[in-house]
């Protein structure tokens, strides 16, 4: 784990938790990205969803301009990345929410469904890392 940065990970996790809590307290809504995206694509579901999504993209672009060293590089063909994104979206739809919705918002509310979904996400990640490591792929 040569890229492990505990302080930035702690800061990022704290900011995610704070933002999720502020959204729940301020709006009564969960900060699950797949639900926000689904609502934005549905007619008449609120401009705040589009503002949230635009803010996510704008925040990433702003950090890339201010501190480009903090932005990870993504390797892979555009087709492979698009297929991966579609599979993640399909998984979010099948599981009734995305990792942010279940892992951050659901687990903090002691949602049984979210705790089980997060355990499955984590287990799948562990198995994938073990398989990729055993096969020598990187």
C-alpha positions as CSV (number, residue, x, y, z in Angstrom):
1,X,0.0,0.0,0.0
2,X,2.4,2.6,-1.2
3,X,-0.3,5.2,-1.8
4,X,-1.9,5.0,1.7
5,X,-2.4,8.5,3.0
6,X,-4.3,8.2,6.3
7,X,-4.6,12.0,7.0
8,X,-6.1,12.8,3.6
9,X,-8.4,9.7,3.9
10,X,-9.5,10.8,7.3
11,X,-10.2,14.4,6.1
12,X,-12.1,13.1,3.1
13,X,-14.2,10.7,5.1
14,X,-14.9,13.5,7.6
15,X,-16.0,15.9,4.9
16,X,-18.2,13.2,3.3
17,X,-19.9,12.5,6.7
18,X,-20.3,16.2,7.4
19,X,-21.8,16.9,4.0
20,X,-24.2,13.9,4.2
21,X,-25.3,14.9,7.7
22,X,-25.9,18.5,6.6
23,X,-27.9,17.4,3.7
24,X,-30.0,15.1,5.8
25,X,-30.6,17.7,8.5
26,X,-31.1,20.6,6.0
27,X,-33.3,18.9,3.4
28,X,-34.4,15.6,5.0
29,X,-32.9,13.8,1.9
30,X,-30.1,11.3,1.7
31,X,-26.9,12.1,-0.3
32,X,-27.1,8.9,-2.4
33,X,-25.8,9.7,-5.8
34,X,-27.8,7.1,-7.8
35,X,-31.0,8.3,-6.2
36,X,-30.2,11.9,-6.9
37,X,-29.3,11.1,-10.5
38,X,-32.5,9.1,-10.9
39,X,-34.5,11.9,-9.5
40,X,-32.8,14.5,-11.7
41,X,-33.6,12.4,-14.8
42,X,-37.3,12.1,-13.8
43,X,-39.5,15.0,-14.9
44,X,-40.3,17.6,-12.3
45,X,-38.3,16.2,-9.4
46,X,-36.4,19.4,-8.3
47,X,-33.6,21.6,-9.5
48,X,-31.6,20.9,-6.4
49,X,-30.7,17.5,-7.8
50,X,-29.1,19.1,-10.9
51,X,-27.3,21.6,-8.7
52,X,-25.9,18.8,-6.6
53,X,-24.7,16.8,-9.7
54,X,-23.2,19.9,-11.3
55,X,-21.5,20.7,-8.0
56,X,-19.9,17.3,-7.9
57,X,-18.4,17.8,-11.4
58,X,-17.5,21.4,-10.8
59,X,-15.8,20.5,-7.5
60,X,-13.7,17.9,-9.2
61,X,-12.7,20.2,-12.0
62,X,-11.9,23.0,-9.5
63,X,-9.6,20.7,-7.5
64,X,-7.9,19.6,-10.7
65,X,-7.1,23.2,-11.5
66,X,-6.0,24.2,-8.0
67,X,-4.2,21.1,-6.9
68,X,-3.7,18.7,-9.8
69,X,-1.5,16.4,-7.8
70,X,-4.6,15.4,-5.7
71,X,-6.5,14.2,-8.7
72,X,-5.9,10.5,-9.5
73,X,-5.2,9.5,-13.0
74,X,-7.5,6.9,-14.6
75,X,-6.0,4.4,-17.0
76,X,-7.8,2.3,-19.5
77,X,-9.6,2.6,-22.8
78,X,-12.7,4.8,-23.0
79,X,-14.8,1.8,-24.0
80,X,-13.6,-0.2,-21.0
81,X,-14.2,2.7,-18.7
82,X,-17.7,3.2,-20.1
83,X,-18.5,-0.5,-19.7
84,X,-17.3,-0.4,-16.1
85,X,-19.4,2.7,-15.4
86,X,-22.5,1.0,-16.9
87,X,-21.9,-2.1,-14.7
88,X,-21.5,0.1,-11.6
89,X,-24.8,1.8,-12.5
90,X,-26.5,-1.5,-13.1
91,X,-25.3,-2.7,-9.7
92,X,-26.6,0.4,-8.0
93,X,-30.0,0.0,-9.6
94,X,-30.2,-3.7,-8.7
95,X,-29.1,-3.1,-5.1
96,X,-31.5,-0.3,-4.6
97,X,-28.8,2.3,-4.2
98,X,-25.2,3.1,-4.7
99,X,-22.2,2.7,-2.3
100,X,-22.5,6.3,-1.2
101,X,-26.1,5.9,-0.4
102,X,-25.8,2.6,1.4
103,X,-22.3,2.9,2.9
104,X,-22.4,6.5,4.1
105,X,-26.0,7.4,4.6
106,X,-27.7,4.0,5.2
107,X,-25.1,2.5,7.6
108,X,-25.1,5.7,9.7
109,X,-28.9,5.3,10.1
110,X,-28.5,1.6,11.0
111,X,-30.5,0.5,8.0
112,X,-30.3,-3.3,7.9
113,X,-30.6,-3.3,4.1
114,X,-27.7,-0.8,3.8
115,X,-25.5,-2.7,6.3
116,X,-26.0,-6.0,4.2
117,X,-25.4,-4.2,0.9
118,X,-22.2,-2.5,2.2
119,X,-21.0,-5.9,3.5
120,X,-21.6,-7.4,0.1
121,X,-19.8,-4.4,-1.6
122,X,-16.8,-4.8,0.7
123,X,-16.7,-8.6,0.3
124,X,-16.8,-8.3,-3.5
125,X,-14.0,-5.8,-3.4
126,X,-11.9,-8.0,-1.2
127,X,-12.4,-11.0,-3.5
128,X,-11.7,-8.9,-6.6
129,X,-8.4,-7.6,-5.1
130,X,-7.4,-11.1,-4.1
131,X,-8.2,-12.5,-7.6
132,X,-6.4,-9.7,-9.4
133,X,-3.4,-10.1,-7.1
134,X,-3.3,-13.9,-7.5
135,X,-3.6,-13.7,-11.3
136,X,-0.8,-11.1,-11.4
137,X,-3.0,-8.5,-13.2
138,X,-2.7,-4.9,-12.3
